[in-house]
Amino acid sequence: MGTKSREVIWGSQIRGAKMSAEKARQRATEAVREADRAEAHAWSVRMEGYGGPAQPSPTIEQCLNGGLGWLEVECNRCKSRASLPLNAIRRPRDTPIWKLEAALKCRSCRKGRYAPPVHMIKLTARQEMSLWNAALRPARSKFNFLRP
């Protein structure tokens, strides 16, 4: 006569705990994604409706995780608009969106060394404006900050 093995005694409890932990992890991931989308959407509505303030803003990573991967900007001088993919921006993913505004310049109405700044309009899930051929020719893009 022998005793029951540990697998027989504890195996079902261990498997149940692993399944429970996996399901909880999946729910937590979905909750983070939903929270990121809500925060990015709230910032986008505030920027589109009131024109600001840009601070506090979500990070690039939060926007991408929430599904809002395009930033719509407008030139202050010529009023041309463009949608820019956030995954192509050469900045760390933990950079807040408001910090991008200082680096965005319109190249179509550049005069010598001066290029007028642009302001951010909203975040979108898909491209709504043109890319100014940035995907085809990164060196000639209208807004010079995309990855090559």
LINGI-V296246 format. One record per residue. N is the residue number from 1. RES is the residue in one small letter. SS is DSSP state (2 for helix, 1 for strand, 0 for the rest). NEAR is the number of other C-alpha atoms within 12 Angstrom. D_LAST is the distance of its C-alpha to the last C-alpha in whole Angstrom. Layout:
n->[N N]
res->[RES RES]
ss->[SS SS]
near->[NEAR NEAR]
d_last->[D_LAST D_LAST]
This chain:
n->[1 2 3 4 5 6 7 8 9 10 11 12 13 14 15 16 17 18 19 20 21 22 23 24 25 26 27 28 29 30 31 32 33 34 35 36 37 38 39 40 41 42 43 44 45 46 47 48 49 50 51 52 53 54 55 56 57 58 59 60 61 62 63 64 65 66 67 68 69 70 71 72 73 74 75 76 77 78 79 80 81 82 83 84 85 86 87 88 89 90 91 92 93 94 95 96 97 98 99 100 101 102 103 104 105 106 107 108 109 110 111 112 113 114 115 116 117 118 119 120 121 122 123 124 125 126 127 128 129 130 131 132 133 134 135 136 137 138 139 140 141 142 143 144 145 146 147 148]
res->[m g t k s r e v i w g s q i r g a k m s a e k a r q r a t e a v r e a d r a e a h a w s v r m e g y g g p a q p s p t i e q c l n g g l g w l e v e c n r c k s r a s l p l n a i r r p r d t p i w k l e a a l k c r s c r k g r y a p p v h m i k l t a r q e m s l w n a a l r p a r s k f n f l r p]
ss->[0 0 0 0 0 2 2 2 2 2 2 2 2 2 2 2 2 2 2 2 2 2 2 2 2 2 2 2 2 2 2 2 2 2 2 2 2 2 2 2 2 2 2 2 2 2 2 2 2 2 0 0 0 0 0 0 0 0 1 2 2 2 2 2 2 2 0 0 0 1 1 1 1 1 1 0 0 0 0 0 1 1 1 1 1 2 2 2 1 0 0 0 0 0 0 1 2 2 2 2 0 0 0 0 1 1 0 0 0 0 1 0 0 1 0 0 1 1 1 1 1 1 1 1 0 0 0 0 0 0 0 0 0 0 0 0 0 2 2 2 0 0 1 0 0 1 0 0]
near->[3 4 8 10 9 11 12 12 12 13 14 13 14 15 15 13 14 14 14 14 14 14 14 14 14 14 14 14 16 16 16 20 22 21 20 27 29 23 28 38 30 28 35 36 22 22 27 23 16 15 18 20 20 29 20 19 33 32 32 35 29 31 39 32 28 29 28 38 33 34 44 35 41 31 28 23 20 19 18 28 29 35 35 41 34 37 25 26 31 20 20 16 21 21 21 24 42 31 23 34 29 19 22 32 34 34 28 27 21 20 12 9 10 13 23 27 28 33 36 43 36 39 43 32 25 20 22 21 23 23 29 27 19 25 22 14 16 19 17 19 25 35 44 31 28 30 20 16]
d_last->[72 69 66 63 60 57 55 58 58 55 53 53 52 49 48 48 47 43 43 44 41 39 39 39 36 35 36 35 31 32 34 31 28 31 31 28 28 31 29 26 28 31 28 27 30 31 28 29 33 34 30 30 31 27 29 29 26 25 22 18 20 23 21 19 23 25 23 22 18 17 18 20 20 22 22 25 26 25 25 23 21 18 17 14 13 14 12 8 10 9 13 16 17 20 19 22 20 22 21 18 20 20 16 16 17 18 17 19 22 21 24 24 22 23 21 23 21 21 23 22 24 24 22 22 22 21 19 22 20 18 14 14 12 9 9 10 8 6 8 11 10 14 13 10 9 6 4 0]
